[in-house]
Amino acid sequence: MSFVFTSSLQKCLPTLSSPDSSQNWEKIVADFITQSQNETVTLISRFDRNIEILEHQKNQALLLVSILEEAGGLTVRARNLMSTPEDIQKYAEKIKEFENWFDLTRSKFDKASADSAIDGINLMDGGRLETVLDAGGKNKLVTEGIALTCAALGIRPPDFSTLYSLQNARIDVMNALDIVITVKNTIAAHIINLTINRDFALQAIELVKISYAKLGTTNAENEMSALLKLGDMGESMFGGEKMAETAQQDLLNSFKSSPNMEDI
């Protein structure tokens, strides 16, 4: 993503080559600064909203991890009572109790997954979140969710009657944990990505404010320098797009070589 020149700036750029261009300079720069600020504020608002959504989804993923760990702990407790056939007989009632708790944990897991939605987004149920990264909507960060239910993850109804069937339950839980942790880590990485984009956008806003404050109080060279710095920040921050059409870029390059416009 990059900061792109707005239609108002595109209309005004040709007038910079006219004899009275110095009279239009402040208005042109002011229009561009205002539009850039408005677009950047919109981006920041979008980043903040989606970071909040992703933070909620990450917390829900952590909740699912804790539920799976609880289920895994039940398999360990049952296994500790099944060292010998005699122990299996002796502790049959307690083992059955652990089996029932495991089944309740499966239900708790499914409910937590279903209740993970925020603003209509539930990555724990196969939802997706798109974050537009630029004013033109050309670049997006897509966070894909998957269905995190016992059925989808292959966590079968428990059978703690033998060590073999108990081990199957433990394997189911471990496999599910790997998947849920991967989802959680992906969400966390996307939060970092959006936070970095937001922080750069906040820096751009500060530069816009400085540029606007200097408008009319300094010479065109300093104003153009601030404007070009703003554009360069957008390019380095988001990359990919050209800031202007070829003709506009040539005109901007001429500003760099002749910032007071005496040669334009």
Buried (B, 14 or more C-beta within 10 A) or exposed (E): BBBBBBEBBBEBBEBBEEEEBBEBBEEBBBBBBBBBBEBBBEBBEBBEEBBEBBBBBBBBBBBBBEBBEBBBBBBEBBBEBBEEEEEBEEBBEEBEBBBEBBBEBBEBBBEBBEEBBBEEBBBBBEBEBEBBBBBEEBBEBEBEBBEBBBEBBEBBEBEBBEBEEBEBBBBBBEBBBEBBBEBBEBBBEBBEBBBEBBEBBBBBBEBBEBBBEBBEEEEBBBBBBBBBBBBEBBBEBBEEBEBBEEEBEEBBEBBEEBBEBEEB
